[in-house]
């Protein structure tokens, strides 16, 4: 009997590995979340925590936590190749988790340029429904909104870091606000309302 004990332990471990949730199984949701998931993409020197107040606002407006995903980019200097690859992996993970085929992206500053690069060069065109940029450095990637994606560019005439000229895109819904700083775009109630409007239109 003593010889059978190790075999029994191995057998039980194998059974548990294939029956316990999250072990040896896909993390795909059993049913799609109610709303299209939102992916938040930060800018230079930023982090996923930059969107804490926007996420809190959206939760108060009916979005659930499992529909909101903020990512931390590998290149804080905004490297297009590194960050667009990371966005691609992150979006694919979100789609697997939520059961949806597309996401909305809300991006700040250089995150706008990185998100556009992902859409145009990393297969994101078929996986993004709406792109909303906040003071986005959009024209570092393209002058025009990608076809098939609803793009809203929200920018401030008071932004001293990213010029409004860099944010506006041909074919996008370009929305100007005033008396809001570049960082303030992440913490402003008027901007929050504009984000919500762009998400539900």
C-alpha positions as CSV (number, residue, x, y, z in Angstrom):
1,X,0.0,0.0,0.0
2,X,2.8,2.4,0.7
3,X,3.9,2.2,-2.9
4,X,0.4,3.2,-4.1
5,X,0.3,6.3,-2.0
6,X,2.5,8.5,-4.3
7,X,0.6,7.3,-7.3
8,X,-2.7,8.2,-5.6
9,X,-1.4,11.7,-4.8
10,X,-0.3,12.3,-8.4
11,X,-3.6,11.0,-9.7
12,X,-5.6,13.3,-7.3
13,X,-3.4,16.3,-8.2
14,X,-4.1,15.7,-11.9
15,X,-7.8,15.5,-11.3
16,X,-7.8,18.8,-9.4
17,X,-5.7,20.5,-12.0
18,X,-8.4,19.8,-14.6
19,X,-11.5,20.5,-12.5
20,X,-10.6,23.5,-10.3
21,X,-11.5,26.9,-12.0
22,X,-8.4,28.7,-13.3
23,X,-6.1,25.7,-13.1
24,X,-5.4,24.0,-16.4
25,X,-8.4,25.8,-17.9
26,X,-9.0,28.9,-20.0
27,X,-10.0,32.0,-18.1
28,X,-12.6,32.9,-20.7
29,X,-15.8,34.2,-19.2
30,X,-18.8,31.8,-19.5
31,X,-20.9,34.7,-20.8
32,X,-20.1,38.1,-22.2
33,X,-20.1,41.0,-19.9
34,X,-23.1,43.4,-20.3
35,X,-21.1,46.2,-21.9
36,X,-18.2,46.3,-24.3
37,X,-15.0,46.3,-22.1
38,X,-13.0,49.4,-21.8
39,X,-9.2,49.4,-21.9
40,X,-7.3,52.4,-20.5
41,X,-3.9,53.3,-21.9
42,X,-1.7,55.8,-20.1
43,X,0.9,58.3,-21.5
44,X,4.6,59.1,-20.9
45,X,5.8,58.2,-17.4
46,X,2.3,57.2,-16.5
47,X,0.7,54.1,-15.1
48,X,-2.5,52.2,-14.9
49,X,-3.4,54.2,-11.7
50,X,-3.8,57.3,-13.8
51,X,-7.4,56.3,-14.7
52,X,-8.6,55.7,-11.1
53,X,-11.0,58.6,-11.0
54,X,-12.3,58.0,-14.5
55,X,-12.9,54.4,-13.6
56,X,-14.7,55.4,-10.4
57,X,-16.9,57.8,-12.3
58,X,-17.8,55.1,-14.9
59,X,-18.6,52.7,-12.1
60,X,-21.0,55.3,-10.7
61,X,-22.6,55.6,-14.1
62,X,-23.4,51.8,-14.3
63,X,-20.2,50.2,-15.6
64,X,-19.0,47.2,-13.5
65,X,-15.4,46.6,-12.4
66,X,-15.1,43.5,-14.7
67,X,-15.7,45.8,-17.7
68,X,-12.9,48.2,-16.9
69,X,-9.2,47.3,-17.6
70,X,-6.3,49.7,-17.0
71,X,-2.9,48.5,-18.3
72,X,0.7,49.4,-17.5
73,X,2.8,49.9,-20.6
74,X,6.3,48.5,-20.7
75,X,7.9,51.6,-22.2
76,X,7.3,54.7,-20.1
77,X,9.0,56.7,-22.9
78,X,6.3,55.8,-25.3
79,X,8.1,53.4,-27.6
80,X,5.6,52.5,-30.4
81,X,6.8,49.0,-31.1
82,X,7.0,47.8,-27.5
83,X,3.8,49.5,-26.3
84,X,1.7,48.5,-29.3
85,X,2.7,44.9,-28.8
86,X,1.8,45.1,-25.2
87,X,-1.6,46.7,-26.0
88,X,-2.2,43.8,-28.5
89,X,-1.6,41.2,-25.8
90,X,-3.6,43.0,-23.2
91,X,-6.6,43.5,-25.5
92,X,-6.5,39.8,-26.5
93,X,-6.5,38.9,-22.8
94,X,-9.5,41.2,-22.1
95,X,-11.5,39.7,-25.0
96,X,-10.8,36.2,-23.7
97,X,-11.9,37.2,-20.2
98,X,-15.1,39.1,-21.1
99,X,-16.3,37.0,-24.1
100,X,-16.5,40.1,-26.3
101,X,-15.0,40.5,-29.8
102,X,-14.1,44.2,-29.5
103,X,-13.1,46.7,-26.9
104,X,-13.3,50.5,-26.4
105,X,-10.0,52.2,-25.7
106,X,-9.6,55.4,-23.6
107,X,-6.1,56.7,-23.9
108,X,-4.2,59.7,-22.5
109,X,-1.4,61.6,-24.1
110,X,1.2,59.3,-25.8
111,X,-1.2,56.5,-25.1
112,X,-3.3,57.9,-27.9
113,X,-0.4,57.5,-30.4
114,X,0.5,54.0,-29.1
115,X,-3.2,52.9,-29.4
116,X,-3.4,54.2,-33.0
117,X,-0.2,52.4,-33.8
118,X,-1.7,49.2,-32.4
119,X,-4.9,49.7,-34.4
120,X,-3.1,50.5,-37.7
121,X,-0.1,48.1,-37.4
122,X,-0.9,45.3,-34.9
123,X,-4.3,44.0,-36.0
124,X,-6.2,46.3,-33.7
125,X,-8.6,47.6,-36.4
126,X,-10.8,44.5,-36.0
127,X,-10.7,44.5,-32.2
128,X,-11.5,48.1,-31.4
129,X,-14.9,49.6,-31.6
130,X,-14.3,53.1,-30.2
131,X,-11.1,55.0,-29.4
132,X,-11.3,58.0,-27.1
133,X,-8.1,60.1,-26.6
134,X,-7.5,62.7,-24.0
135,X,-4.8,65.2,-25.0
136,X,-3.6,62.5,-27.4
137,X,-0.4,62.9,-29.2
138,X,-2.3,61.3,-32.1
139,X,-0.6,62.9,-35.1
140,X,2.7,61.2,-34.1
141,X,1.1,58.1,-35.6
142,X,-1.5,59.3,-38.2
143,X,-3.4,62.4,-39.4
144,X,-6.7,60.6,-39.9
145,X,-9.0,58.5,-37.8
146,X,-8.8,54.8,-38.8
147,X,-11.7,53.7,-40.9
148,X,-14.3,51.6,-39.2
149,X,-13.6,52.9,-35.7
150,X,-15.4,55.7,-34.0
151,X,-12.7,58.1,-32.8
152,X,-13.3,60.9,-30.3
153,X,-10.4,63.2,-29.6
154,X,-10.9,65.4,-26.5
155,X,-8.2,68.0,-26.0
156,X,-7.7,71.3,-24.1
157,X,-6.8,74.7,-25.4
158,X,-5.0,75.1,-22.1
159,X,-2.8,72.1,-22.7
160,X,0.9,73.2,-22.6
161,X,2.3,69.7,-23.1
162,X,0.5,68.3,-26.1
163,X,-0.7,70.9,-28.6
164,X,-4.3,70.6,-29.8
165,X,-2.9,70.5,-33.3
166,X,-1.3,67.2,-32.4
167,X,-4.6,65.8,-31.0
168,X,-7.0,66.6,-33.8
169,X,-7.6,63.9,-36.4
170,X,-9.3,64.2,-39.7
171,X,-12.5,62.1,-39.6
172,X,-12.6,62.1,-35.8
173,X,-15.1,63.8,-33.4
174,X,-12.7,66.5,-32.2
175,X,-13.9,68.1,-29.0
176,X,-12.2,71.1,-27.5
177,X,-12.3,72.1,-23.8
178,X,-10.7,75.0,-22.0
179,X,-9.1,75.7,-18.6
180,X,-8.1,72.1,-18.2
181,X,-4.4,71.1,-18.0
182,X,-2.9,68.1,-19.7
183,X,-2.9,66.0,-16.6
184,X,-6.2,67.6,-15.6
185,X,-7.9,65.8,-18.5
186,X,-7.7,62.7,-16.2
187,X,-9.5,64.4,-13.3
188,X,-12.1,66.7,-14.8
189,X,-15.9,66.3,-14.5
190,X,-16.6,67.9,-17.8
191,X,-14.2,65.5,-19.5
192,X,-15.7,62.5,-17.7
193,X,-19.1,63.5,-19.1
194,X,-17.6,63.7,-22.6
195,X,-16.0,60.3,-22.2
196,X,-19.3,58.8,-21.2
197,X,-21.1,60.4,-24.1
198,X,-18.6,59.1,-26.6
199,X,-18.9,55.6,-25.1
200,X,-22.6,55.4,-25.4
201,X,-23.2,57.2,-28.7
